[in-house]
Amino acid sequence: MNQPEATQQSPFHTLLATLQDLLTLAEGFLATFLRPWNFYQLGIAVAVFVLAHLLAHWFTPALRDWMRSREGWPTWRMRLLIMVQRRLRMILFVVLIWLVVNVMKEVTWPSRSYLLTIIAELASAWLLIAFATRLIVNPGARSLMRYAAWTWVTISIVGLADETQNLLESVAIQIGDSRLSLWLAVQAVVLLVALVALARFLAGTGAASIRRNDSISPSMQVLAVKFLQVCLYGAAFFMALKLVGVDLTGLAVLSGAIGVGLGFGLQKVVSNLVSGVIILLDKSIKPGDVISLGETFGWINSLGARYVSITTRDGKEYLIPNEDLITGQVVNWSHSNDFVRLDIFFGTSYGDDPHLVRQVAIDAAAGVGRVLTDRQPVCHIVGFGDSSVDYILRFWISDPSAGLTNIRGNVYLALWDAFKANDISIPFPQREVRVVNETLPAIRD
């Protein structure tokens, strides 16, 4: 007697029974649907849709012209208007179909507007889902969430929610003491996508608010944004698991295994992560700073969890591990301020007046565009060479990210022009070759 009972309760028989119930409900629905007044209601719905299409075609140009005149509006408001403009036909259809339903309920029997009510509820739900899923940035996740929500709402409105749930519950596998059904998997995916989308929206909104706060330094802004993202995405993941009934106590064992793996195989990764947090906390570098690390000179684009992105003057982007910035010697040209002093060396002939040379050099450097005038250039004699008097010219700039080699070249060019205008010569080595014995012995074979 036990064997037949086990066979009766098998998942296969449960699935067949659920499918049979669905077929019975479908037959009953078709029998109810194939009535004359239902075709009248379908005709009314089609007429309302055609009217909504014509009205949308008439209103759309005026709405677009009005949107173009709204200059200076916030981005979120313009995006909302674009969504309304793209779904204007559906919005008008929902408004008109509910007006028709309310009128028919007043002048006819409830059965004469039953199908129209279902159509109105479906259209309203689909429209709300279309607007709500726009919060999901990823196109694939947005489409998945939208079609899943449309499917479930449609099933719920037509009264097949319980039967569909039973059907999905009957498709399951047994893993030890746990039973994993298709219904549980669908719930997990939908909840995870929805919560991650919500977390991403909240993270983006919070990050924008943090970046607008001028009282927070750039490095602390990056740290606050990263911390907010980790908290929100972590909360979304664990909430999704908890809501579908997954026991989170088993994650303790997984956390221990991850800790062992980090200790042996991911030392560099963890070191870079910790170094990134230290960099953000001590504010040693921040986005926009101009730094030199070894042979690499450029400005910081972004601070990542594992690396720092640096762009050089030749357009190359270097990804420097955070650990290298902590352990290596880094020259930050704009750590406390953007002022940078540059030195160039030159020499003039002994026949030129050094007082005149210094003044001409200072005036020439001050006339270059990027050289600061509130911090006057200075010029000093640094030595007497074999064939020239040697000088050093020092000047300040406030935009090191615009380049150092180019400003040095411009100053050298200004010195050349100024020295030529004032008859100041720049000596260069000259060599004489003298032949002592002009008569050379003949070369014998």
C-alpha positions in Angstrom: 0.0 0.0 0.0 2.9 2.4 0.6 4.3 2.1 -3.0 1.1 3.4 -4.7 0.9 6.3 -2.3 4.5 7.3 -3.0 3.8 7.1 -6.7 0.7 9.3 -6.3 2.6 12.0 -4.4 5.5 12.1 -6.9 6.4 15.4 -8.5 5.5 14.1 -11.9 1.9 13.3 -10.8 1.7 16.7 -9.1 2.8 18.4 -12.3 0.2 16.5 -14.3 -2.6 17.4 -11.8 -1.6 21.0 -11.9 -1.6 21.1 -15.7 -5.0 19.4 -15.8 -6.4 22.1 -13.4 -5.0 24.8 -15.7 -6.6 23.2 -18.8 -10.0 23.0 -16.9 -9.7 26.7 -16.0 -8.8 27.6 -19.6 -11.8 25.7 -20.9 -14.1 27.5 -18.5 -12.6 30.9 -19.4 -13.1 30.3 -23.1 -16.6 29.2 -22.6 -17.3 32.4 -20.6 -15.4 34.5 -23.2 -17.3 33.2 -26.2 -20.4 35.3 -25.6 -21.8 38.1 -27.7 -21.3 40.9 -25.2 -17.6 40.1 -24.8 -17.1 40.7 -28.5 -18.8 44.0 -28.1 -16.4 44.9 -25.3 -13.4 43.9 -27.5 -14.8 46.2 -30.2 -15.1 49.1 -27.7 -11.5 48.5 -26.5 -10.2 48.5 -30.1 -12.1 51.7 -30.8 -10.7 53.3 -27.7 -7.1 52.3 -28.7 -7.6 53.8 -32.2 -8.8 57.1 -30.6 -5.8 57.1 -28.2 -3.5 56.6 -31.2 -5.0 59.5 -33.1 -4.9 61.8 -30.0 -1.3 60.8 -29.3 -0.4 61.5 -33.0 -2.0 65.0 -32.6 -0.5 65.9 -29.2 3.1 64.6 -29.8 4.4 67.5 -31.9 3.1 70.1 -29.5 4.5 68.2 -26.5 7.9 68.0 -28.2 7.9 71.8 -29.0 7.0 72.5 -25.3 9.8 70.2 -24.1 12.4 72.0 -26.3 11.5 75.3 -24.7 12.1 73.9 -21.1 15.8 74.8 -21.1 17.6 74.6 -17.7 15.3 72.0 -16.2 16.9 69.2 -14.2 18.0 66.1 -16.0 15.6 63.8 -14.1 12.6 66.0 -15.0 13.5 66.0 -18.7 13.9 62.2 -18.7 10.5 61.9 -17.1 9.0 64.0 -19.9 10.7 61.9 -22.5 9.2 58.8 -20.9 5.7 60.4 -20.9 6.1 61.5 -24.6 7.2 57.9 -25.7 4.2 56.3 -23.9 1.6 59.0 -24.6 -0.6 56.6 -26.5 -0.7 54.1 -23.7 -1.4 56.9 -21.1 -4.3 58.2 -23.2 -5.6 54.7 -23.7 -5.6 54.0 -19.9 -7.4 57.3 -19.2 -10.0 56.7 -21.9 -10.6 53.0 -21.1 -11.3 53.8 -17.4 -13.7 56.5 -18.5 -15.6 54.0 -20.7 -15.6 51.4 -17.9 -17.1 53.8 -15.3 -19.7 55.0 -17.8 -20.7 51.4 -18.7 -20.9 50.4 -15.0 -23.5 53.2 -14.5 -25.7 52.5 -17.6 -25.3 48.7 -18.0 -25.0 45.5 -16.0 -21.6 44.5 -14.5 -21.2 41.6 -16.9 -21.3 44.0 -19.8 -18.1 45.8 -18.6 -16.3 42.8 -17.1 -13.9 42.3 -20.0 -13.3 46.0 -20.3 -12.4 46.2 -16.6 -9.8 43.4 -17.1 -8.3 45.2 -20.1 -8.2 48.5 -18.1 -6.5 46.8 -15.2 -3.9 45.1 -17.5 -3.2 48.4 -19.3 -2.8 50.3 -16.1 -0.5 47.7 -14.6 1.6 47.4 -17.7 2.0 51.2 -17.8 3.1 51.4 -14.2 5.6 48.6 -14.7 7.0 50.3 -17.8 7.6 53.5 -15.7 8.9 51.7 -12.7 11.4 49.5 -14.6 13.1 52.6 -16.1 14.9 52.9 -12.8 16.9 49.8 -13.8 20.0 51.1 -15.7 21.1 47.7 -17.2 19.1 47.0 -20.4 19.1 43.3 -20.0 18.0 43.4 -16.3 15.4 46.0 -17.2 13.9 43.8 -19.9 13.9 40.7 -17.7 12.2 42.5 -14.8 9.7 44.2 -17.1 8.5 41.1 -18.9 8.5 39.0 -15.7 6.4 41.7 -13.9 4.0 41.9 -16.9 3.6 38.1 -17.0 2.9 37.8 -13.3 0.5 40.8 -13.2 -1.4 39.4 -16.2 -1.7 36.0 -14.5 -2.9 37.6 -11.3 -5.5 39.8 -12.9 -7.0 36.9 -14.9 -7.2 34.8 -11.7 -4.5 32.1 -12.4 -2.0 33.1 -9.8 -2.5 30.1 -7.4 -2.6 27.6 -10.2 0.6 29.0 -11.8 2.4 29.0 -8.4 1.4 25.4 -7.8 2.7 24.5 -11.3 6.1 26.1 -10.6 6.2 24.6 -7.2 5.7 21.1 -8.7 8.9 21.5 -10.7 11.6 21.0 -8.1 14.7 19.1 -7.2 15.7 17.7 -3.8 19.2 18.6 -2.5 19.7 16.9 0.8 17.2 18.3 3.2 16.5 21.3 1.0 13.9 21.4 -1.8 14.7 23.8 -4.7 11.7 24.6 -6.8 11.3 26.6 -10.0 9.0 29.0 -8.1 11.7 29.6 -5.5 14.3 30.2 -8.3 12.0 32.7 -10.0 11.4 34.5 -6.8 15.1 34.7 -6.1 16.0 36.1 -9.5 13.2 38.7 -9.5 13.8 39.9 -6.0 17.6 40.1 -6.6 17.2 42.1 -9.8 14.7 44.4 -8.2 16.7 45.0 -5.0 20.0 45.5 -7.0 18.2 48.0 -9.3 16.9 49.8 -6.2 20.3 49.8 -4.6 21.9 51.1 -7.8 19.4 53.9 -8.0 19.9 54.9 -4.3 23.7 54.6 -4.7 23.6 56.9 -7.8 21.4 59.5 -6.0 23.5 59.4 -2.9 26.8 59.7 -4.9 25.4 62.7 -6.7 24.5 64.3 -3.3 28.0 63.5 -1.9 29.8 65.0 -4.9 27.8 68.2 -4.7 28.9 68.7 -1.1 31.9 71.0 -1.3 32.8 70.6 2.4 33.9 67.0 1.7 37.3 66.6 0.1 37.5 64.7 -3.2 39.3 61.7 -1.7 36.7 61.4 1.1 33.9 61.8 -1.5 35.3 58.7 -3.3 35.6 56.8 -0.1 32.0 57.7 1.0 30.6 56.7 -2.5 32.5 53.3 -2.4 31.3 52.6 1.2 27.7 53.5 0.2 27.8 51.2 -2.8 29.2 48.3 -0.8 26.6 48.7 1.9 23.6 49.0 -0.5 24.6 46.2 -2.8 25.5 43.9 0.1 22.1 44.7 1.8 20.3 44.0 -1.5 22.0 40.6 -1.9 21.4 39.4 1.7 17.8 40.7 1.7 17.0 38.8 -1.5 18.3 35.6 0.0 16.5 36.2 3.2 13.2 37.0 1.5 13.2 33.7 -0.5 13.9 31.7 2.7 17.6 30.9 2.3 19.3 30.1 5.6 22.1 32.7 6.0 23.8 30.8 8.9 25.5 28.7 6.3 27.3 31.7 5.0 29.5 31.7 8.2 31.3 28.6 6.9 31.7 30.2 3.5 33.1 33.3 5.1 35.7 31.2 6.9 36.7 29.5 3.7 37.0 32.9 1.9 39.2 34.1 4.8 41.6 31.2 4.3 41.7 31.8 0.6 42.5 35.5 1.2 45.3 34.6 3.5 47.0 32.3 1.0 46.1 33.3 -2.6 44.8 36.8 -2.5 47.4 38.7 -0.5 48.2 41.2 -3.3 44.5 41.8 -3.9 43.8 42.4 -0.3 46.9 44.6 0.0 45.7 46.8 -2.8 42.2 47.0 -1.3 43.6 48.1 2.1 46.1 50.5 0.4 43.2 52.0 -1.5 41.3 52.7 1.7 44.4 54.2 3.3 45.0 56.5 0.3 41.4 57.7 0.6 41.6 58.3 4.3 45.0 60.1 4.5 44.1 62.2 1.4 47.7 61.9 0.0 46.4 61.8 -3.5 43.0 62.7 -5.0 41.4 62.8 -8.5 42.9 65.7 -10.5 46.3 65.6 -8.7 49.4 65.6 -10.9 51.9 63.0 -9.7 55.2 61.4 -10.7 55.9 57.8 -9.9 59.2 56.6 -11.4 59.1 57.4 -15.1 55.3 57.9 -15.1 54.1 61.5 -15.0 50.4 62.4 -15.3 47.2 63.3 -13.6 44.9 61.1 -11.7 41.6 60.2 -13.4 40.0 58.0 -10.7 40.7 56.1 -7.6 39.6 52.5 -7.8 39.4 49.7 -5.2 42.5 48.0 -6.6 44.3 50.6 -8.7 44.7 54.3 -9.5 44.1 55.5 -13.1 46.7 57.9 -14.3 46.7 59.6 -17.7 49.9 60.9 -19.2 50.5 63.8 -21.6 50.8 61.4 -24.5 47.3 60.0 -23.9 48.4 56.7 -22.3 46.4 55.6 -19.3 48.4 53.7 -16.6 46.7 51.6 -13.9 49.0 51.8 -10.9 48.3 49.3 -8.1 47.4 51.1 -4.8 50.2 49.2 -3.0 52.9 50.9 -5.3 51.6 54.3 -4.3 51.8 53.4 -0.6 55.3 51.8 -0.6 56.9 53.8 -3.4 58.2 57.4 -3.6 55.5 59.5 -5.2 55.9 63.2 -6.2 52.5 64.9 -5.9 52.8 68.2 -7.7 49.5 69.4 -6.4 49.2 67.9 -2.9 48.6 71.0 -0.8 48.2 73.5 -3.7 48.6 73.7 -7.5 51.7 76.0 -7.5 54.7 74.4 -9.1 58.1 76.0 -9.5 60.2 75.1 -12.5 63.9 75.7 -13.1 65.8 76.1 -16.4 69.5 76.6 -17.0 71.3 78.6 -19.6 74.6 80.4 -20.2 75.7 83.6 -21.9 79.0 84.9 -23.1 81.5 86.6 -20.8 81.2 89.8 -22.9 77.5 90.3 -21.9 76.5 92.4 -18.9 75.1 89.9 -16.3 72.8 92.5 -14.8 71.2 93.0 -18.2 71.1 89.3 -18.8 69.2 88.7 -15.6 66.6 91.5 -16.2 66.0 90.4 -19.8 65.5 86.7 -18.7 63.1 87.7 -16.0 61.1 89.9 -18.4 61.0 87.2 -21.0 59.8 84.6 -18.6 57.1 86.9 -17.2 55.7 87.5 -20.7 54.9 83.8 -21.2 51.2 83.0 -20.9 51.1 80.4 -18.1 53.9 81.9 -16.0 52.5 83.5 -12.8 53.0 87.2 -12.5 52.1 87.5 -8.8 55.1 85.2 -8.1 57.7 87.0 -10.1 60.4 84.9 -11.9 63.9 85.2 -10.5 67.3 84.7 -12.2 70.6 84.0 -10.5 74.2 83.4 -11.5 75.2 79.8 -10.5 78.7 79.6 -11.8 81.5 80.7 -14.2 81.9 78.0 -16.8 84.7 77.3 -19.3 83.1 79.4 -22.0 80.0 80.9 -20.5 78.5 82.5 -17.4 75.9 80.1 -16.1 72.4 81.2 -14.9 69.3 79.6 -13.4 65.9 81.0 -14.1 63.0 80.0 -11.8 59.3 80.7 -12.4 56.0 79.5 -11.1 52.9 78.0 -12.7 49.5 76.9 -11.3 48.4 74.3 -13.9 50.8 71.4 -13.9 48.2 69.2 -15.5 48.6 71.3 -18.7 52.2 70.0 -19.0 55.7 70.9 -17.9 57.8 70.3 -21.0 55.7 72.6 -23.1 56.0 75.5 -20.7 59.7 75.0 -20.4 59.9 75.1 -24.2 57.9 78.3 -24.4 60.2 80.0 -21.8 63.3 78.9 -23.7 61.8 80.3 -26.9 61.1 83.6 -25.2 64.7 83.7 -23.9 66.0 83.1 -27.5 63.9 86.0 -28.9 64.8 88.3 -26.0 68.5 87.6 -26.2 68.5 88.1 -30.0 66.7 91.5 -29.6 69.3 92.7 -26.9 72.4 91.3 -28.7 73.1 88.8 -26.0 75.0 85.8 -27.3 74.7 82.2 -26.2 78.1 80.6 -26.5 78.6 77.1 -27.8 81.8 74.9 -27.8 84.2 75.5 -30.7 87.1 73.2 -31.6 90.2 73.9 -33.8 92.1 71.1 -35.4 95.8 71.9 -36.3 98.1 69.6 -38.3 101.6 70.0 -36.8 103.6 68.1 -39.4 102.2 68.8 -42.9 104.7 66.5 -44.6 103.6 62.9 -44.1 105.8 59.9 -45.1 104.7 58.1 -48.2 102.8 54.9 -47.7 104.7 51.9 -49.0 103.0 48.9 -50.3 
